Amino acid sequence: MIAFQYNKTSLQHLEKQLKVRMRTLPIIKNKESALRVEVKRCKAEMAEHDKEYNMLLEQYRSLFALWNEFDASLVRTGELSIARKKVAGVQVPVLESADFIVAPYSLFNSPKWFADGIELLKQMAMTAIRRELLNRKLQLLEDARKKTTQKVNLFEKVQIPGYQDAIRKIKRFMEDEENLSKSSQKILKSLLEQREEVAV
């Protein structure tokens, strides 16, 4: 509900507010559609990462019997470099680089496949890290899209019609007031003319 008074000042204020919303609405709609596109793109990227991760997991499972010999403490994640990037006006995390720490091990006393196993674990970890960041990016984009959609709906369905209705009411009131004023002036004039005729 929009609060207003039946006067010119209030009318001017409401007209100004309406203009602002009418100018802003297309911008917000563009942002909303850009966010929709980014959300769709992010979901496709996540599906691609899931496919990649499942392929790596299959490789891991195919060597399952051998993994009993593997020392899992050989590989661990080191420093992650995560930057912030603006996507459709939303700050999202982006992985720049990831370091892995590989503990020294004997190439002569370890099975030949250890080097491949270490690479596989690095790839799996990298894919999992990317997937986690993509998930965070998707959440941020979805939240921004929801808020933007709410704002579009607020403008389109509540505020703009509310301001238009309030402006219409004020204009009608002012027209009615003007008509009443003109009518009362005519009545007063005719009364004065009748008194003059009687006086003569």
Sequence and secondary structure as in RCSB ss.txt:
>XXXX:A:sequence
MIAFQYNKTSLQHLEKQLKVRMRTLPIIKNKESALRVEVKRCKAEMAEHDKEYNMLLEQYRSLFALWNEFDASLV
RTGELSIARKKVAGVQVPVLESADFIVAPYSLFNSPKWFADGIELLKQMAMTAIRRELLNRKLQLLEDARKKTTQ
KVNLFEKVQIPGYQDAIRKIKRFMEDEENLSKSSQKILKSLLEQREEVAV
>XXXX:A:secstr
     SSHHHHHHHHHHHHHHHHHHHHHHHHHHHHHHHHHHHHHHHHHHHHHHHHHHHHHHHTHHHHTTS GGGE
EEEEEEEEEEEETTEEEEEEEEEEEEE    TTTS TTHHHHHHHHHHHHHHHHHHHHHHHHHHHHHHHHHHHHH
HHHIIIIIIHHHHHHHHHHHHHHHHHHHHHHHHHHHHHHHHHHHHHHHH 
